Amino acid sequence: MSASYRLAPAQKKNLEGYLNRPKISRWLDESFHKGESRPRHVPPELGLDDVGVHVFPDEMTCRVILVGAAALTPTAKRFWQAAVSGGVGQSPPFSAALKYRSGADFSIPYYLPEALERILHACMEILSAENGWLSVRAGDFLEIKARVNCAGVEINSRLSIDAIPDLADAIQTRRKVLLHRSGKHWPAARTLGMTEEIRSVLLMPLAVGKRVIGLLALGTKGEPTAESLATLDPLAESISFSVESNAVFTDLSAHLHRMALLNDFVRTISTTQEVAQIAQRMFALLGRAFNTSRINLIVVSADERNAQQFITREQAVFSETVPFDVIHAAWMNEKGQVYHPATLSPSDRYLPAYRDSRSVLVVPLRYRRRLIGLLALESEKEVAFSVADEHLLVVIASQLTSLFENSRLRVVAEQRADNLALIHDVVERVIGITDSWQVAQLAADLIAKNFSYELVIVLLKDPDRGSGLNVAGIGGNAANAVTQGLRKQDPEKGWAIAFKVADSGKNILIDDLGNNPDNPPLALWSSGSAMCVALRDSGNLYGVIEVRSQKKNAFSQSEMLVLESLAGILSSVFSNVERFDQLKTTVAQLNLAREELQARITAQKLTESRLVQAAKLAAVGEMAAGIAHELNNPLTTVAGFTELVLQELPDQSGARADLELVLKESQRARTVVRRLLDFARQSESTRIRSDMNEVLEEVVSLVNHLLHTNGIELRMNFASGLPWVRIDRNQIKQVALNLIHNAMHAMPRGGNLVIATSCQKRDRKSWITFQIQDDGVGIPADQIEKIFEPFYTTRSTVGGTGLGLSVSYGIVADHGGFIEVESQPERGSRFMVWLPVEG
């Protein structure tokens, strides 16, 4: 009950209870939907003097007015009918418009297509219009939501507000504009979709307050009457609220649908590691979400020499490897941002993957300011993708970026592990050999075998000839043919690359030997590409290793790095074969490198687990938001009615203590619900460059008195000269407060609290850390992994909700950082927050 007149609180309460009875509720529903005033006498126990209740429904706003009277005269009934319809004295056409003559009913406010079509029909009937459409404003455009006899516009199509001057004038002034066929803007008005017989078009903005939320366009064969135009003014004001409610409900439904899709997307692909598998699952989800099968996914290789492109053909996902320049690397590096034109034009730098695409939405896949690919949606329709589609695709692209980068890092890590193992095999086999030529031949054979190279040549410096080079080892499938060819040509011919590397000391990677006239071909064997590295140690040149392939672009930068690593090790072997101990040290270094790689793999798994935790928090956040909203209203009702009862209840009543307990517990439950909403709400974050020491000092000033009264001694060890970090100060303060409060609860009898800051290096990055350390009860080892999970708490008996650390974890993760925990029972805990330094 929104409002009442001349009802005492007890009478109001009795009446509400009476109206909530099932039988009475059905009577109200029937009265509302039939639009009739059906009086019903209330029982005497309600204290209303045995009056009758008369129902007057407002179908536009879905509300009713209840009038209590023994009887109503015809004049009184007309008065209340006029009042519920929008005011006394409304003209008959307006009343007729509120209840559409053909039986249309506005009592279904949240079914947008049907409700808006009924509103449009009612307005057209008042104006005797032949054509018409109703639109909802979307930024600088109007989206058509209902139309009648308009062949030039489609449902959900867009009209630019600035395209027609009178249209922009109607929006800006919030006043109706009447266009005539004789007017100067009539040619532009033809884009409104009216038929040829239309002689005038009425543009009526729909406004809520000062906001224009939509527009009506009604076309008539003649001049509208002044009476019909006057009738539309109050009607437009009335239907604006219904139109906005429909639009808000539709947007909310679309948002929930997108959130469900995003949740489904994360759940579906988060367990997949291969890029091809991710693409297969992703294309099906994107097609269903954006109503298009034209999807173009490009993922750049680690060395940026080529890329893998995924597109759909005949309802299947196909992939192919393409050179990096084919996917317009210049466009990607130039733009580096979302590309969402209204329509595609021939002058666009982006070339569509599908021949007849008319519109496109392109989102770059960017990881740490480095572009690793792009995700594009295409459509044969113009203006096929909305701003909401753009926002959703950006979120999906961010998830894909992490997945693709993790997949790439995993592949790179596996390749490096394999390469280290192969390098280790080569080194182990050559150790102990005291002849350089035997080392060269064995190295050539092992490199060709382990890395599947067609031709590997090791040339050693000739000590008798100064800068001369001799072929000391040849390995690979082409070894026999090249060996025979060497007998038919000058030994120095064909090794121009090796001599160039030996002279300059700079390693070379050539993708196309055919375009390099300085490199003559080998006899009996054609070469397409090559890489050549020097065998140099402590400034001394011992030779070169040259690897060739018959294919062009056969070698990548990563393979070049592997060969350089091998050359460095072999250079040590050649420098002193007898220095066995030095080689053992090198092997030990390789083992350390392998352990470091394993540690990185472990760190990567930890990162993946954090991503899973973040996805879990997102899912729980959505669930928490739904639960909180469902609980908030009934809790508010319980608390409100308990307060009303307490106001009426005498102080000496025996039930008063019980009701006060009910009020107290309902208020505590509302506090928990509010915490849930805080946990789930995505608030706008404002990040600025800040001094972490200053932020923590502000937090300490808030809790200093509380610490003192609880017998806790505070010690602050703040490092000086810390670099600044870009953070949301309020969010980071909340993290610090949560951790300090947890530390206080861990020391019920007092203790020592240490707050410290520092700058540290980790994973080749600079981090600002702050730690909260106590000497309290500590955390058992089997509970540490659970403390960041929502609703997990060890203080449930004293009001803990288990959301503080979950919220803190989400805030720090959103800043690109993480939280580490160290704890021992009865010895205290230490929480360390890592935040990246601004680059």
C-alpha positions in Angstrom: 0.0 0.0 0.0 1.7 3.2 -1.2 -0.4 5.8 0.5 -3.6 6.1 2.5 -6.1 8.7 3.7 -7.9 8.8 7.1 -6.7 5.4 8.1 -5.3 4.8 11.6 -2.2 2.5 11.8 -4.3 -0.4 13.2 -7.0 0.0 10.5 -4.3 0.2 7.8 -2.7 -3.0 9.1 -6.1 -4.8 9.3 -6.9 -3.7 5.7 -3.6 -4.9 4.4 -4.0 -8.2 6.0 -7.5 -8.5 4.6 -6.3 -7.6 1.0 -3.6 -10.3 1.2 -6.1 -13.0 1.7 -6.1 -15.4 -1.3 -9.8 -14.9 -2.1 -9.5 -11.1 -1.9 -6.3 -11.1 -4.0 -8.1 -12.9 -6.7 -11.0 -10.4 -6.5 -8.5 -7.5 -6.9 -6.8 -9.2 -9.9 -10.1 -9.7 -11.7 -11.1 -6.1 -11.0 -7.8 -4.8 -12.3 -7.8 -6.8 -15.6 -11.5 -6.3 -16.3 -11.2 -2.5 -15.6 -14.4 -2.6 -13.6 -15.3 -1.1 -10.2 -16.7 -4.0 -8.2 -17.5 -3.0 -4.6 -17.0 -5.5 -1.8 -18.1 -5.1 1.8 -15.4 -5.6 4.4 -16.1 -7.6 7.6 -16.8 -5.6 10.8 -13.7 -6.9 12.6 -11.5 -4.7 10.4 -12.9 -1.6 12.3 -13.9 0.2 9.1 -17.6 0.7 10.0 -18.8 -2.0 7.5 -17.9 0.1 4.4 -17.6 -1.2 0.9 -14.3 -1.2 -1.0 -14.5 0.1 -4.6 -11.7 -0.6 -7.0 -10.5 1.9 -9.7 -7.5 0.4 -11.7 -4.9 2.4 -13.6 -3.9 0.1 -16.5 -1.1 2.3 -17.6 0.9 2.4 -14.3 -0.4 -1.0 -13.0 -1.8 0.6 -9.8 -5.2 0.7 -8.2 -7.1 3.3 -6.1 -9.3 1.7 -3.3 -12.2 3.9 -2.1 -14.0 3.0 1.1 -17.7 4.1 1.1 -21.1 2.6 1.7 -22.1 3.6 -1.8 -20.8 5.8 -4.6 -23.0 8.1 -6.7 -22.5 8.0 -10.5 -20.8 11.5 -10.2 -18.4 10.1 -7.6 -17.5 7.1 -9.8 -16.8 9.4 -12.8 -14.6 11.5 -10.5 -12.5 8.6 -9.4 -12.3 7.1 -12.9 -11.0 10.5 -14.2 -8.6 10.7 -11.2 -7.0 7.3 -11.9 -6.8 8.1 -15.6 -4.5 11.1 -15.1 -6.6 14.0 -13.7 -10.1 15.5 -13.5 -11.3 17.1 -16.6 -9.4 15.1 -19.2 -10.9 15.1 -22.7 -12.8 12.0 -23.8 -10.2 11.1 -26.5 -7.5 11.0 -23.8 -9.6 8.6 -21.7 -10.3 6.5 -24.8 -6.6 6.4 -25.5 -5.8 5.0 -22.1 -8.1 2.1 -22.8 -7.6 1.3 -26.5 -10.9 1.0 -28.3 -9.9 -2.3 -30.0 -9.4 -3.9 -26.6 -5.7 -3.3 -26.3 -4.4 -3.6 -22.7 -1.4 -1.8 -21.3 -1.4 -4.1 -18.2 1.6 -6.1 -19.5 4.3 -3.4 -19.0 7.4 -5.6 -19.4 6.8 -7.3 -22.7 8.3 -4.7 -24.8 7.2 -5.6 -28.4 3.5 -6.1 -27.5 3.2 -3.2 -25.0 4.9 -0.6 -27.3 2.9 -1.7 -30.3 -0.3 -1.2 -28.3 0.9 2.3 -27.2 1.6 3.1 -30.9 -1.8 1.9 -32.0 -3.5 4.1 -29.4 -1.6 7.2 -30.4 -2.2 6.6 -34.1 -6.0 6.2 -33.4 -6.1 9.6 -31.7 -4.3 11.3 -34.6 -6.0 9.2 -37.3 -2.5 8.4 -38.6 -1.7 6.0 -41.4 2.0 5.4 -40.7 3.9 5.5 -37.4 6.7 4.2 -35.4 7.9 4.3 -31.8 11.6 4.4 -30.9 13.8 4.4 -27.8 16.8 6.6 -27.6 20.2 5.0 -27.6 22.9 7.7 -27.4 22.9 9.6 -30.7 20.5 7.2 -32.4 16.9 6.2 -32.2 16.2 2.4 -32.1 12.8 1.5 -33.7 10.8 -0.7 -31.3 7.4 -0.7 -32.9 6.1 0.3 -36.4 2.9 0.3 -38.4 2.8 0.6 -42.2 6.4 1.8 -42.4 8.3 -0.1 -45.1 11.4 2.0 -44.8 12.4 1.2 -41.3 12.8 -2.2 -39.5 12.4 -3.2 -35.9 15.7 -2.6 -34.0 17.0 -0.5 -36.9 18.7 2.8 -36.0 18.1 6.4 -37.1 20.7 9.0 -36.6 19.3 12.0 -34.6 21.6 14.4 -36.4 20.6 13.2 -39.9 17.3 15.2 -39.8 17.4 18.8 -38.4 13.8 18.7 -37.2 14.4 15.4 -35.5 17.4 16.8 -33.6 15.3 19.9 -32.7 12.5 17.8 -31.3 15.0 15.9 -29.1 16.8 19.0 -27.9 13.7 21.1 -27.1 11.6 18.2 -25.9 8.7 19.7 -27.9 6.7 18.1 -30.7 7.6 19.1 -34.3 5.1 18.9 -37.3 6.8 18.4 -40.7 4.8 19.3 -43.8 5.4 18.1 -47.3 6.0 21.7 -48.4 8.7 22.2 -45.8 12.3 22.6 -46.6 13.4 19.5 -44.6 10.8 17.2 -46.1 13.3 15.4 -48.4 15.4 14.5 -45.4 12.2 13.4 -43.6 11.6 10.7 -46.2 14.2 8.6 -44.4 11.6 8.3 -41.6 10.0 5.4 -43.6 6.6 7.1 -44.3 4.6 6.1 -47.4 4.0 8.4 -50.5 0.4 9.5 -49.5 1.6 11.0 -46.2 1.4 14.8 -46.2 2.6 15.6 -42.7 4.6 13.8 -40.0 4.4 14.6 -36.3 7.6 14.1 -34.3 6.7 13.8 -30.6 9.5 13.3 -28.0 8.8 11.1 -25.0 10.4 12.6 -21.9 10.8 11.6 -18.3 11.6 14.8 -16.5 14.3 16.5 -18.6 15.4 13.2 -20.2 14.2 12.3 -23.7 13.9 8.5 -23.6 12.2 8.0 -27.0 10.2 9.5 -29.9 6.9 8.9 -31.7 6.7 9.6 -35.5 3.1 9.6 -36.8 2.3 10.2 -40.5 -1.1 11.5 -41.6 -2.7 12.1 -45.0 -4.0 15.5 -43.9 -3.4 18.2 -41.3 -3.9 16.9 -37.7 -6.6 18.7 -35.7 -5.7 20.9 -32.8 -7.9 18.8 -30.5 -6.0 15.6 -31.4 -2.6 17.3 -31.0 -3.7 18.6 -27.6 -4.8 15.1 -26.6 -1.4 13.7 -27.4 0.4 16.0 -25.0 -0.8 14.4 -21.7 -0.8 11.0 -23.3 2.9 11.3 -24.3 3.7 12.3 -20.7 1.8 9.2 -19.4 3.2 6.6 -21.8 6.8 7.9 -21.3 7.0 6.1 -18.0 5.7 2.9 -19.5 8.1 3.1 -22.4 11.1 3.7 -20.1 10.0 0.8 -17.8 9.9 -1.5 -20.8 13.3 -0.2 -22.1 14.9 -0.6 -18.6 13.4 -4.1 -18.2 14.6 -5.1 -21.7 18.1 -3.7 -21.0 18.2 -5.5 -17.7 17.1 -8.8 -19.3 19.8 -8.3 -22.0 22.4 -7.6 -19.3 21.4 -10.7 -17.3 21.5 -12.7 -20.5 25.0 -11.3 -21.3 26.2 -12.1 -17.8 24.8 -15.6 -18.1 26.5 -16.0 -21.4 29.8 -14.7 -20.0 29.5 -17.1 -17.1 28.8 -19.9 -19.6 31.7 -18.7 -21.7 34.2 -18.8 -18.8 32.9 -22.1 -17.6 33.1 -23.7 -21.0 36.6 -22.6 -22.1 38.5 -22.1 -18.9 39.4 -25.8 -18.7 40.7 -25.8 -22.3 44.4 -25.1 -23.0 44.9 -25.6 -26.7 44.1 -22.5 -28.9 42.3 -24.7 -31.5 40.0 -26.2 -28.8 39.3 -22.7 -27.4 38.3 -21.5 -30.8 36.0 -24.4 -31.5 34.1 -23.8 -28.2 34.2 -20.1 -28.4 32.7 -19.8 -32.0 29.6 -21.7 -30.9 29.1 -19.4 -27.9 29.7 -16.2 -29.9 27.4 -17.3 -32.7 24.6 -17.8 -30.2 25.3 -14.6 -28.3 25.7 -12.2 -31.2 23.5 -13.9 -33.8 26.2 -14.2 -36.4 28.3 -17.0 -37.7 30.9 -14.6 -39.2 33.7 -14.8 -36.7 37.3 -14.0 -37.3 39.9 -14.9 -34.7 43.6 -14.2 -35.3 46.3 -15.2 -32.8 49.8 -14.0 -33.4 52.7 -16.3 -32.9 55.3 -15.7 -30.2 57.9 -14.5 -32.6 55.4 -12.4 -34.6 56.5 -14.0 -37.9 53.1 -15.5 -38.6 49.7 -16.0 -37.1 46.9 -18.6 -36.8 43.6 -17.5 -38.3 40.3 -19.2 -37.4 37.1 -18.6 -39.5 33.8 -20.5 -40.1 33.2 -22.3 -43.4 30.1 -24.4 -44.0 29.2 -24.4 -40.3 32.7 -25.6 -39.2 35.7 -23.8 -37.8 38.8 -23.9 -40.0 42.3 -22.6 -39.2 45.3 -21.7 -41.3 48.7 -20.2 -40.7 49.2 -16.9 -42.5 52.1 -14.5 -42.6 51.9 -11.7 -40.1 51.7 -9.0 -42.8 48.7 -10.6 -44.3 46.6 -9.8 -41.2 47.5 -6.1 -41.5 49.9 -5.8 -38.7 50.2 -2.1 -39.5 46.4 -1.7 -38.9 46.6 -3.6 -35.6 49.6 -1.7 -34.3 48.2 1.6 -35.5 44.7 1.3 -34.0 45.3 -1.0 -31.0 41.8 -0.3 -29.9 38.2 -1.3 -30.5 37.1 -0.7 -34.0 33.3 -0.4 -34.4 32.2 1.6 -37.5 28.5 1.9 -38.4 29.2 0.3 -41.8 32.3 -1.0 -43.6 33.6 1.1 -46.5 36.3 0.2 -49.2 38.6 2.7 -47.6 38.8 0.8 -44.3 42.2 -0.6 -43.3 40.4 -3.7 -41.9 39.6 -6.2 -44.7 36.7 -8.4 -43.8 37.3 -12.2 -43.6 33.9 -12.7 -45.2 33.3 -11.3 -48.7 29.9 -9.5 -48.3 30.1 -8.3 -44.7 28.5 -4.8 -44.2 29.4 -4.2 -40.6 32.1 -5.3 -38.2 33.1 -5.2 -34.5 36.8 -5.7 -33.9 38.4 -6.0 -30.5 42.2 -6.3 -30.1 43.6 -9.0 -27.9 46.2 -7.1 -25.8 48.4 -8.6 -23.1 50.5 -6.2 -21.1 50.4 -3.5 -23.9 51.4 -6.1 -26.4 49.0 -7.0 -29.2 48.7 -10.8 -29.6 45.8 -10.9 -32.0 42.3 -9.8 -32.7 38.7 -11.0 -32.4 36.2 -9.7 -35.0 32.5 -10.2 -35.5 31.1 -9.5 -39.0 27.6 -9.4 -40.4 26.0 -8.9 -43.8 23.7 -6.4 -42.2 24.5 -2.7 -41.5 24.7 -1.5 -37.9 24.4 -5.1 -36.7 26.2 -4.7 -33.4 25.3 -2.4 -30.5 27.3 -0.7 -27.8 26.2 -3.4 -25.4 27.6 -6.0 -27.8 30.9 -4.1 -27.9 31.1 -4.0 -24.1 30.4 -7.8 -23.9 32.9 -8.6 -26.6 35.6 -6.5 -24.8 35.1 -8.6 -21.6 35.2 -11.9 -23.6 38.3 -10.7 -25.4 40.0 -9.9 -22.0 39.3 -13.5 -20.9 40.5 -14.9 -24.2 43.7 -12.8 -24.0 44.6 -14.4 -20.7 43.8 -17.9 -22.0 45.7 -17.5 -25.2 48.7 -16.0 -23.4 48.7 -18.8 -20.9 48.4 -21.3 -23.8 51.3 -19.6 -25.5 53.4 -19.5 -22.3 52.7 -23.2 -21.7 53.8 -24.1 -25.3 56.8 -21.9 -25.0 57.7 -23.4 -21.6 57.3 -26.9 -23.0 59.4 -26.1 -26.0 62.1 -24.6 -23.8 62.0 -27.6 -21.6 62.4 -29.8 -24.6 65.1 -27.6 -26.0 67.0 -27.7 -22.8 66.7 -31.4 -22.7 68.0 -31.7 -26.3 70.8 -29.2 -25.5 71.7 -31.2 -22.5 71.9 -34.3 -24.6 74.2 -32.6 -27.1 76.5 -31.4 -24.3 76.6 -34.7 -22.5 77.6 -36.5 -25.7 80.5 -34.1 -26.6 81.9 -34.0 -23.0 85.0 -36.1 -22.7 86.0 -35.8 -26.4 89.4 -34.2 -26.7 89.4 -33.8 -30.5 87.8 -30.6 -31.9 86.9 -32.2 -35.3 85.2 -35.1 -33.5 83.3 -32.6 -31.4 82.3 -30.7 -34.5 81.0 -33.8 -36.4 79.2 -35.2 -33.4 77.6 -31.8 -32.7 76.4 -31.5 -36.3 74.9 -34.9 -36.2 73.2 -34.4 -32.8 71.8 -30.9 -33.7 70.4 -32.2 -37.0 68.8 -35.3 -35.3 67.5 -33.6 -32.1 66.0 -30.6 -33.9 65.0 -32.2 -37.2 67.1 -29.9 -39.3 67.8 -30.8 -43.0 71.4 -29.5 -43.0 73.8 -28.6 -40.1 77.3 -27.5 -40.9 80.0 -26.7 -38.3 83.0 -24.7 -39.7 86.1 -24.3 -37.5 88.6 -21.6 -37.8 91.8 -22.7 -39.5 94.7 -21.7 -37.3 97.1 -21.9 -40.3 95.1 -19.6 -42.5 94.1 -16.8 -40.1 90.5 -16.0 -41.0 89.9 -19.1 -43.0 87.2 -21.6 -42.2 87.2 -25.4 -42.7 84.1 -27.6 -42.8 84.6 -29.8 -39.8 81.2 -31.5 -39.5 78.1 -32.0 -41.6 74.8 -33.4 -40.3 71.3 -33.9 -41.5 69.5 -35.7 -44.4 71.3 -33.5 -46.9 74.8 -34.3 -45.6 75.7 -36.8 -48.3 74.6 -34.5 -51.2 76.3 -31.5 -49.8 79.5 -33.5 -49.1 79.6 -34.7 -52.7 79.0 -31.1 -53.9 81.9 -29.8 -51.9 84.2 -32.0 -54.1 83.1 -30.1 -57.2 83.4 -26.5 -56.0 85.8 -24.2 -54.2 85.6 -24.9 -50.5 85.2 -21.1 -49.8 82.3 -20.8 -52.3 78.9 -21.3 -50.8 80.0 -20.2 -47.3 79.6 -16.4 -47.7 77.1 -16.3 -44.8 79.6 -18.1 -42.5 82.5 -15.8 -43.5 80.3 -12.7 -42.9 79.4 -13.9 -39.4 83.0 -14.8 -38.7 84.2 -11.3 -39.8 81.5 -9.3 -38.0 80.8 -11.6 -35.0 77.0 -10.9 -35.5 74.6 -13.8 -36.0 72.4 -13.9 -39.0 68.9 -15.2 -39.8 67.9 -15.1 -43.5 64.3 -16.0 -44.5 64.9 -16.1 -48.3 68.3 -17.0 -49.7 67.0 -16.6 -53.3 66.7 -12.8 -52.9 70.3 -12.5 -51.5 72.9 -12.3 -54.3 75.8 -12.4 -51.9 75.0 -16.0 -51.0 75.7 -18.4 -53.9 73.9 -21.7 -53.8 75.5 -25.0 -52.7 76.3 -27.5 -55.4 73.8 -30.4 -55.7 71.5 -28.9 -53.1 69.2 -25.8 -53.1 68.8 -23.6 -50.0 65.7 -21.6 -49.2 66.5 -20.1 -45.7 69.4 -20.2 -43.2 70.6 -19.2 -39.8 74.2 -18.8 -38.8 75.8 -18.2 -35.4 79.4 -17.7 -34.3 81.3 -20.0 -31.9 82.9 -17.3 -29.8 84.1 -17.4 -26.2 85.8 -14.6 -24.3 86.4 -12.6 -27.5 88.0 -15.6 -29.3 86.4 -16.9 -32.5 86.5 -20.7 -32.9 84.1 -21.1 -35.8 80.5 -20.9 -36.9 77.4 -23.2 -37.0 75.2 -22.8 -40.0 71.8 -24.4 -40.4 69.9 -24.5 -43.7 66.5 -25.6 -45.1 65.1 -25.9 -48.6 62.0 -24.0 -47.5 61.7 -20.2 -47.1 60.9 -18.8 -43.7 61.7 -22.1 -42.1 63.3 -20.7 -38.9 61.9 -18.6 -36.0 63.6 -16.3 -33.5 63.1 -18.9 -30.8 65.0 -21.4 -32.9 67.7 -18.8 -33.4 67.9 -18.4 -29.6 68.3 -22.2 -29.1 71.1 -22.3 -31.7 72.8 -19.4 -30.0 72.6 -21.2 -26.7 74.1 -24.3 -28.3 76.8 -22.2 -29.9 77.7 -20.7 -26.6 78.1 -24.1 -24.9 80.0 -25.6 -27.8 82.3 -22.5 -27.9 83.3 -23.4 -24.3 84.0 -27.0 -25.5 86.1 -25.8 -28.4 88.0 -23.3 -26.2 89.3 -25.9 -24.0 88.2 -29.5 -24.5 90.3 -30.6 -21.6 88.5 -28.3 -19.1 86.2 -31.0 -18.0 85.4 -29.3 -14.7 84.2 -26.1 -16.5 81.9 -28.2 -18.6 80.5 -29.9 -15.5 79.7 -26.4 -14.2 77.9 -25.6 -17.4 75.8 -28.8 -17.0 75.1 -27.7 -13.5 73.9 -24.3 -14.8 71.7 -26.1 -17.3 70.2 -28.1 -14.4 69.6 -24.9 -12.5 68.0 -23.4 -15.6 65.7 -26.5 -15.8 64.8 -26.1 -12.2 64.1 -22.4 -12.8 61.9 -23.3 -15.7 60.1 -25.9 -13.5 59.6 -23.1 -11.0 58.1 -20.9 -13.7 55.8 -23.7 -14.7 54.7 -24.0 -11.1 54.2 -20.3 -10.9 52.1 -20.5 -14.1 49.9 -23.2 -12.5 49.5 -20.9 -9.5 48.5 -18.1 -11.9 45.9 -20.4 -13.5 44.6 -21.4 -10.1 44.2 -17.6 -9.3 42.3 -17.2 -12.6 40.0 -20.1 -11.5 39.6 -18.4 -8.1 38.7 -15.1 -9.8 36.1 -16.9 -12.0 34.7 -18.6 -8.9 34.4 -15.3 -7.1 32.7 -13.8 -10.2 30.2 -16.6 -10.2 29.6 -16.4 -6.4 29.3 -12.6 -6.8 26.4 -13.0 -9.3 24.7 -15.6 -7.0 25.2 -13.4 -4.0 23.7 -10.4 -5.7 20.6 -12.4 -6.6 20.3 -13.9 -3.1 20.8 -10.5 -1.5 18.2 -8.8 -3.6 15.7 -11.6 -2.9 16.3 -11.4 0.9 16.5 -7.6 1.2 12.8 -6.9 0.6 11.3 -9.5 3.0 13.8 -8.5 5.7 12.8 -4.8 5.2 9.2 -5.9 5.6 9.9 -7.9 8.7 11.8 -5.0 10.3 9.3 -2.4 9.3 6.3 -4.2 10.5 8.0 -5.2 13.8 8.8 -1.5 14.4 5.1 -0.7 13.7 3.9 -3.3 16.2 6.4 -2.1 18.8 5.0 1.4 18.4 1.5 0.1 19.2 2.5 -2.3 21.9 2.5 -1.2 25.6 5.9 -1.2 27.3 4.8 -3.7 29.9 3.6 -6.2 27.3 5.2 -9.7 27.7 5.7 -10.0 23.9 7.7 -6.8 23.7 11.1 -8.5 24.5 10.5 -11.1 21.8 9.6 -8.5 19.2 12.6 -6.4 20.1 14.7 -9.6 19.6 13.0 -10.1 16.2 13.8 -6.5 15.2 17.4 -6.8 16.3 18.0 -10.1 14.4 16.3 -8.8 11.3 18.5 -5.7 11.3 21.5 -8.0 11.7 20.4 -10.1 8.8 20.0 -6.9 6.7 23.6 -6.0 7.6 24.7 -9.4 6.2 22.7 -8.8 3.0 24.3 -5.4 2.7 27.7 -7.0 2.9 26.6 -9.4 0.2 25.6 -6.6 -2.0 28.9 -4.8 -1.4 30.7 -8.0 -2.3 28.8 -8.5 -5.6 28.4 -4.8 -6.6 30.8 -3.7 -9.4 31.5 -0.1 -8.3 33.2 2.4 -10.5 36.9 2.5 -9.7 39.0 5.7 -9.8 42.8 5.0 -9.8 45.4 7.7 -9.2 49.1 7.7 -8.6 49.6 7.3 -4.8 52.2 6.9 -2.1 51.5 3.6 -0.3 53.1 4.9 2.9 50.6 7.8 2.9 47.6 5.5 2.2 48.6 3.2 5.1 49.2 6.1 7.5 45.6 7.3 6.8 44.3 3.8 7.6 46.4 3.6 10.8 44.9 6.9 11.9 41.4 5.3 11.7 42.2 2.3 13.8 44.9 3.7 16.2 42.5 4.3 19.0 40.8 0.9 18.6 44.2 -0.8 18.7 45.2 1.0 21.8 41.9 0.1 23.6 42.4 -3.6 22.7 45.9 -3.7 24.2 47.6 -4.1 20.8 51.0 -2.4 20.3 51.5 -1.1 16.7 54.9 -0.9 15.0 55.2 0.6 11.5 58.3 -0.2 9.3 57.7 1.9 6.2 60.4 1.9 3.5 61.5 5.3 2.3 61.6 6.4 -1.3 59.0 4.0 -2.5 57.9 4.4 -6.1 54.3 5.4 -6.6 51.5 3.0 -7.6 48.3 3.6 -9.5 45.5 2.4 -7.2 42.0 3.2 -6.1 42.9 4.6 -2.7 39.5 3.8 -1.1 39.6 0.2 -2.3 43.2 -0.4 -1.0 42.3 1.3 2.3 39.4 -1.2 2.5 41.9 -4.1 2.0 44.2 -2.8 4.7 41.3 -2.2 7.1 40.0 -5.8 6.5 43.5 -7.2 7.2 44.0 -5.1 10.3 40.6 -6.0 11.7 41.3 -9.7 11.1 44.6 -9.3 13.0 42.8 -7.6 15.9 40.3 -10.5 16.1 43.3 -12.9 16.1 44.6 -11.2 19.3 41.7 -11.1 21.7 44.0 -10.5 24.6 46.3 -8.0 22.9 49.6 -8.4 21.2 51.9 -6.9 18.6 50.9 -5.7 15.2 53.5 -4.9 12.5 52.7 -2.9 9.4 55.6 -2.7 6.9 56.1 -1.6 3.3 58.9 -2.4 0.8 59.8 -2.5 -2.9 60.7 -5.9 -4.3 61.6 -7.5 -7.6 59.6 -10.6 -8.7 59.1 -12.2 -12.1 61.2 -9.4 -13.7 58.7 -6.8 -12.4 58.8 -4.2 -9.7 56.3 -4.5 -6.9 55.2 -2.5 -3.9 54.3 -4.7 -1.0 52.7 -4.0 2.4 52.3 -6.6 5.0 50.1 -7.0 8.1 51.7 -9.3 10.7 50.3 -10.3 14.1 51.3 -12.8 16.9 47.8 -14.0 17.4 46.1 -17.4 17.3 47.2 -18.2 13.7 45.5 -20.2 11.0 45.6 -24.1 10.8 47.4 -25.3 7.7 44.3 -27.1 6.4 42.3 -23.8 6.4 44.7 -21.5 4.7 43.6 -22.5 1.2 39.9 -21.7 2.2 40.2 -18.3 3.8 39.7 -16.4 0.5 36.6 -18.3 -0.4 33.3 -16.3 0.1 31.4 -17.1 3.3 34.2 -19.1 4.8 34.8 -17.7 8.3 36.2 -18.9 11.7 34.2 -16.2 13.5 30.6 -17.2 12.7 29.7 -17.2 16.4 30.7 -13.5 16.7 29.1 -12.2 13.6 31.7 -12.9 10.9 30.3 -13.2 7.4 33.4 -14.6 5.5 33.4 -11.8 2.9 36.2 -9.6 4.1 39.1 -11.6 2.6 37.1 -12.5 -0.5 36.4 -8.8 -1.2 40.1 -7.9 -0.5 41.3 -10.7 -2.8 39.0 -9.4 -5.6 40.2 -5.8 -5.1 43.9 -6.7 -5.2 43.5 -9.0 -8.2 41.6 -6.2 -10.1 44.7 -4.0 -9.5 46.9 -6.7 -11.1 48.4 -7.9 -7.8 47.9 -10.8 -5.4 47.9 -11.7 -1.6 50.2 -14.2 0.1 49.6 -15.7 3.5 52.0 -17.2 6.0 50.7 -18.5 9.3 51.4 -20.9 12.2 48.9 -21.9 14.9 49.5 -20.0 18.2 52.4 -18.0 16.6 50.6 -15.5 14.4 49.9 -14.7 10.7 51.4 -12.5 8.1 49.4 -11.2 5.1 51.5 -9.7 2.3 49.8 -7.7 -0.5 51.7 -7.3 -3.8 50.8 -4.4 -6.1 52.6 -3.7 -9.4 54.6 -0.5 -9.7 53.3 1.9 -12.4 55.3 1.4 -15.6 
